[in-house]
């Protein structure tokens, strides 16, 4: 199915929103949250890696992988390779981002997997991994028979978009959960950081919207 839009200009908007979202999440975690660390006594610096890796690594690179076929002026084999590598990088950074959250919880004596955000996040990363492995085996190497590829392609696209929508939902819940924790700890509800987090969430959803519009465009 295609809508009456050209994919390339829609993809330009998605690229712009990706840059804005990346800048916002970095400003939030560097300027307001104190930066990043992997080994530190200030455990919150470990957690700061989580939203950055999940947004830039998983959501943005995952979205760019989805629209690579529609937005790049290259031949199909080249676009397929870029699509595959971007998805792999998104998956790897997403796993690292989830590990950072577990590391922060474990070192801070906080329970794991107690919220819907965490449940949905684990489900999404699992489905994403299954989708990538299936796509690699069927469409890249060793590659399935033509009949299987033909039948699988529309389902591969549909499942990919569905998983991406779930990833956007998980990200939105993550912004809400973190901001709720911060506000319960005294962060002003109408302060600069609260507005920054909410605006980052809005831009993230807009980016995902334009990713999906690109896939539906001509």
TINU-894609 format. One record per residue (C-alpha): residue in one letter; x, y, z; residue number from 1. Coordinates in steps of 0.5 Angstrom, whole numbers, plus 500, padded with zeros to 3 digits. Example, Ala and Ser with C-alpha at 12.3 -4.5 7.8 and 13.67 -1.06 7.14 Angstrom:
BEGIN
@code=A	xx=525	yy=491	zz=516	pos=1
@code=S	xx=527	yy=498	zz=514	pos=2
This chain:
BEGIN
@code=X	xx=500	yy=500	zz=500	pos=1
@code=X	xx=502	yy=507	zz=498	pos=2
@code=X	xx=500	yy=514	zz=500	pos=3
@code=X	xx=500	yy=520	zz=495	pos=4
@code=X	xx=507	yy=523	zz=498	pos=5
@code=X	xx=514	yy=522	zz=495	pos=6
@code=X	xx=518	yy=518	zz=500	pos=7
@code=X	xx=525	yy=522	zz=499	pos=8
@code=X	xx=522	yy=529	zz=502	pos=9
@code=X	xx=518	yy=526	zz=508	pos=10
@code=X	xx=525	yy=522	zz=509	pos=11
@code=X	xx=528	yy=529	zz=510	pos=12
@code=X	xx=523	yy=531	zz=515	pos=13
@code=X	xx=525	yy=524	zz=519	pos=14
@code=X	xx=532	yy=526	zz=518	pos=15
@code=X	xx=532	yy=533	zz=521	pos=16
@code=X	xx=527	yy=530	zz=527	pos=17
@code=X	xx=532	yy=525	zz=528	pos=18
@code=X	xx=538	yy=530	zz=529	pos=19
@code=X	xx=533	yy=534	zz=534	pos=20
@code=X	xx=532	yy=528	zz=538	pos=21
@code=X	xx=539	yy=526	zz=539	pos=22
@code=X	xx=541	yy=533	zz=541	pos=23
@code=X	xx=535	yy=534	zz=546	pos=24
@code=X	xx=537	yy=527	zz=549	pos=25
@code=X	xx=544	yy=529	zz=550	pos=26
@code=X	xx=543	yy=536	zz=552	pos=27
@code=X	xx=538	yy=532	zz=558	pos=28
@code=X	xx=543	yy=527	zz=560	pos=29
@code=X	xx=549	yy=531	zz=560	pos=30
@code=X	xx=547	yy=538	zz=562	pos=31
@code=X	xx=541	yy=536	zz=567	pos=32
@code=X	xx=543	yy=529	zz=569	pos=33
@code=X	xx=551	yy=530	zz=569	pos=34
@code=X	xx=554	yy=526	zz=564	pos=35
@code=X	xx=555	yy=518	zz=563	pos=36
@code=X	xx=560	yy=513	zz=566	pos=37
@code=X	xx=560	yy=506	zz=566	pos=38
@code=X	xx=564	yy=505	zz=573	pos=39
@code=X	xx=563	yy=510	zz=578	pos=40
@code=X	xx=560	yy=511	zz=585	pos=41
@code=X	xx=555	yy=516	zz=582	pos=42
@code=X	xx=550	yy=510	zz=580	pos=43
@code=X	xx=546	yy=515	zz=576	pos=44
@code=X	xx=551	yy=516	zz=571	pos=45
@code=X	xx=551	yy=509	zz=569	pos=46
@code=X	xx=543	yy=510	zz=568	pos=47
@code=X	xx=544	yy=516	zz=563	pos=48
@code=X	xx=547	yy=511	zz=558	pos=49
@code=X	xx=540	yy=508	zz=558	pos=50
@code=X	xx=536	yy=513	zz=554	pos=51
@code=X	xx=542	yy=515	zz=550	pos=52
@code=X	xx=543	yy=509	zz=547	pos=53
@code=X	xx=536	yy=507	zz=547	pos=54
@code=X	xx=534	yy=513	zz=543	pos=55
@code=X	xx=540	yy=514	zz=539	pos=56
@code=X	xx=542	yy=507	zz=538	pos=57
@code=X	xx=535	yy=503	zz=538	pos=58
@code=X	xx=530	yy=508	zz=536	pos=59
@code=X	xx=534	yy=513	zz=531	pos=60
@code=X	xx=538	yy=508	zz=527	pos=61
@code=X	xx=532	yy=503	zz=527	pos=62
@code=X	xx=528	yy=508	zz=524	pos=63
@code=X	xx=533	yy=510	zz=519	pos=64
@code=X	xx=534	yy=502	zz=517	pos=65
@code=X	xx=527	yy=502	zz=516	pos=66
@code=X	xx=527	yy=508	zz=511	pos=67
@code=X	xx=533	yy=506	zz=508	pos=68
@code=X	xx=530	yy=503	zz=502	pos=69
@code=X	xx=526	yy=509	zz=500	pos=70
@code=X	xx=531	yy=515	zz=502	pos=71
@code=X	xx=537	yy=512	zz=499	pos=72
@code=X	xx=539	yy=513	zz=492	pos=73
@code=X	xx=543	yy=507	zz=491	pos=74
@code=X	xx=542	yy=500	zz=488	pos=75
@code=X	xx=538	yy=495	zz=491	pos=76
@code=X	xx=544	yy=490	zz=494	pos=77
@code=X	xx=547	yy=496	zz=497	pos=78
@code=X	xx=541	yy=499	zz=500	pos=79
@code=X	xx=539	yy=492	zz=503	pos=80
@code=X	xx=546	yy=492	zz=506	pos=81
@code=X	xx=545	yy=498	zz=509	pos=82
@code=X	xx=539	yy=496	zz=512	pos=83
@code=X	xx=542	yy=490	zz=515	pos=84
@code=X	xx=548	yy=493	zz=518	pos=85
@code=X	xx=543	yy=499	zz=521	pos=86
@code=X	xx=539	yy=494	zz=524	pos=87
@code=X	xx=544	yy=490	zz=527	pos=88
@code=X	xx=547	yy=496	zz=530	pos=89
@code=X	xx=541	yy=499	zz=533	pos=90
@code=X	xx=540	yy=492	zz=536	pos=91
@code=X	xx=547	yy=492	zz=539	pos=92
@code=X	xx=546	yy=499	zz=542	pos=93
@code=X	xx=539	yy=497	zz=544	pos=94
@code=X	xx=542	yy=491	zz=548	pos=95
@code=X	xx=547	yy=495	zz=551	pos=96
@code=X	xx=542	yy=500	zz=553	pos=97
@code=X	xx=538	yy=495	zz=557	pos=98
@code=X	xx=544	yy=492	zz=560	pos=99
@code=X	xx=546	yy=499	zz=562	pos=100
@code=X	xx=539	yy=500	zz=566	pos=101
@code=X	xx=540	yy=493	zz=569	pos=102
@code=X	xx=547	yy=495	zz=571	pos=103
@code=X	xx=545	yy=501	zz=574	pos=104
@code=X	xx=539	yy=497	zz=578	pos=105
@code=X	xx=543	yy=492	zz=581	pos=106
@code=X	xx=549	yy=496	zz=583	pos=107
@code=X	xx=543	yy=501	zz=586	pos=108
@code=X	xx=540	yy=495	zz=590	pos=109
@code=X	xx=533	yy=497	zz=585	pos=110
@code=X	xx=529	yy=491	zz=583	pos=111
@code=X	xx=529	yy=489	zz=575	pos=112
@code=X	xx=523	yy=488	zz=571	pos=113
@code=X	xx=518	yy=491	zz=575	pos=114
@code=X	xx=514	yy=496	zz=570	pos=115
@code=X	xx=510	yy=495	zz=564	pos=116
@code=X	xx=516	yy=500	zz=561	pos=117
@code=X	xx=521	yy=494	zz=562	pos=118
@code=X	xx=516	yy=489	zz=560	pos=119
@code=X	xx=515	yy=492	zz=554	pos=120
@code=X	xx=522	yy=494	zz=552	pos=121
@code=X	xx=524	yy=486	zz=553	pos=122
@code=X	xx=519	yy=484	zz=549	pos=123
@code=X	xx=521	yy=489	zz=543	pos=124
@code=X	xx=528	yy=487	zz=544	pos=125
@code=X	xx=527	yy=480	zz=543	pos=126
@code=X	xx=522	yy=481	zz=537	pos=127
@code=X	xx=527	yy=486	zz=534	pos=128
@code=X	xx=532	yy=480	zz=535	pos=129
@code=X	xx=528	yy=475	zz=532	pos=130
@code=X	xx=526	yy=479	zz=526	pos=131
@code=X	xx=533	yy=481	zz=524	pos=132
@code=X	xx=535	yy=474	zz=525	pos=133
@code=X	xx=530	yy=471	zz=520	pos=134
@code=X	xx=531	yy=477	zz=515	pos=135
@code=X	xx=538	yy=475	zz=515	pos=136
@code=X	xx=537	yy=468	zz=514	pos=137
@code=X	xx=532	yy=469	zz=509	pos=138
@code=X	xx=533	yy=475	zz=505	pos=139
@code=X	xx=541	yy=476	zz=506	pos=140
@code=X	xx=545	yy=469	zz=507	pos=141
@code=X	xx=544	yy=464	zz=506	pos=142
@code=X	xx=538	yy=466	zz=503	pos=143
@code=X	xx=531	yy=463	zz=502	pos=144
@code=X	xx=528	yy=460	zz=496	pos=145
@code=X	xx=524	yy=465	zz=491	pos=146
@code=X	xx=518	yy=463	zz=493	pos=147
@code=X	xx=519	yy=464	zz=501	pos=148
@code=X	xx=522	yy=471	zz=500	pos=149
@code=X	xx=516	yy=473	zz=496	pos=150
@code=X	xx=511	yy=470	zz=501	pos=151
@code=X	xx=515	yy=473	zz=507	pos=152
@code=X	xx=517	yy=480	zz=504	pos=153
@code=X	xx=510	yy=483	zz=506	pos=154
@code=X	xx=510	yy=480	zz=513	pos=155
@code=X	xx=517	yy=482	zz=514	pos=156
@code=X	xx=515	yy=489	zz=513	pos=157
@code=X	xx=509	yy=489	zz=517	pos=158
@code=X	xx=512	yy=486	zz=523	pos=159
@code=X	xx=518	yy=490	zz=522	pos=160
@code=X	xx=513	yy=496	zz=523	pos=161
@code=X	xx=509	yy=493	zz=528	pos=162
@code=X	xx=515	yy=492	zz=532	pos=163
@code=X	xx=518	yy=499	zz=531	pos=164
@code=X	xx=511	yy=502	zz=533	pos=165
@code=X	xx=512	yy=498	zz=540	pos=166
@code=X	xx=519	yy=501	zz=541	pos=167
@code=X	xx=516	yy=508	zz=540	pos=168
@code=X	xx=511	yy=506	zz=545	pos=169
@code=X	xx=516	yy=503	zz=550	pos=170
@code=X	xx=521	yy=509	zz=549	pos=171
@code=X	xx=515	yy=514	zz=551	pos=172
@code=X	xx=513	yy=510	zz=557	pos=173
@code=X	xx=521	yy=510	zz=559	pos=174
@code=X	xx=520	yy=518	zz=558	pos=175
@code=X	xx=514	yy=518	zz=563	pos=176
@code=X	xx=517	yy=513	zz=568	pos=177
@code=X	xx=523	yy=517	zz=569	pos=178
@code=X	xx=520	yy=524	zz=569	pos=179
@code=X	xx=515	yy=521	zz=574	pos=180
@code=X	xx=521	yy=519	zz=578	pos=181
@code=X	xx=525	yy=525	zz=578	pos=182
@code=X	xx=518	yy=529	zz=580	pos=183
@code=X	xx=517	yy=525	zz=586	pos=184
@code=X	xx=524	yy=527	zz=588	pos=185
@code=X	xx=523	yy=534	zz=588	pos=186
@code=X	xx=524	yy=536	zz=580	pos=187
@code=X	xx=519	yy=542	zz=579	pos=188
@code=X	xx=514	yy=540	zz=574	pos=189
@code=X	xx=514	yy=546	zz=570	pos=190
@code=X	xx=521	yy=547	zz=570	pos=191
@code=X	xx=526	yy=547	zz=564	pos=192
@code=X	xx=528	yy=539	zz=565	pos=193
@code=X	xx=521	yy=537	zz=565	pos=194
@code=X	xx=519	yy=541	zz=559	pos=195
@code=X	xx=526	yy=538	zz=556	pos=196
@code=X	xx=524	yy=531	zz=557	pos=197
@code=X	xx=517	yy=532	zz=555	pos=198
@code=X	xx=519	yy=535	zz=548	pos=199
@code=X	xx=524	yy=530	zz=547	pos=200
@code=X	xx=518	yy=525	zz=547	pos=201
@code=X	xx=514	yy=529	zz=543	pos=202
@code=X	xx=520	yy=529	zz=538	pos=203
@code=X	xx=521	yy=522	zz=538	pos=204
@code=X	xx=514	yy=520	zz=537	pos=205
@code=X	xx=514	yy=525	zz=531	pos=206
@code=X	xx=520	yy=522	zz=528	pos=207
@code=X	xx=517	yy=515	zz=528	pos=208
@code=X	xx=511	yy=518	zz=525	pos=209
@code=X	xx=515	yy=520	zz=519	pos=210
@code=X	xx=519	yy=514	zz=519	pos=211
@code=X	xx=512	yy=510	zz=518	pos=212
@code=X	xx=510	yy=515	zz=513	pos=213
@code=X	xx=516	yy=514	zz=509	pos=214
@code=X	xx=515	yy=507	zz=508	pos=215
@code=X	xx=508	yy=508	zz=506	pos=216
@code=X	xx=510	yy=513	zz=501	pos=217
@code=X	xx=511	yy=512	zz=494	pos=218
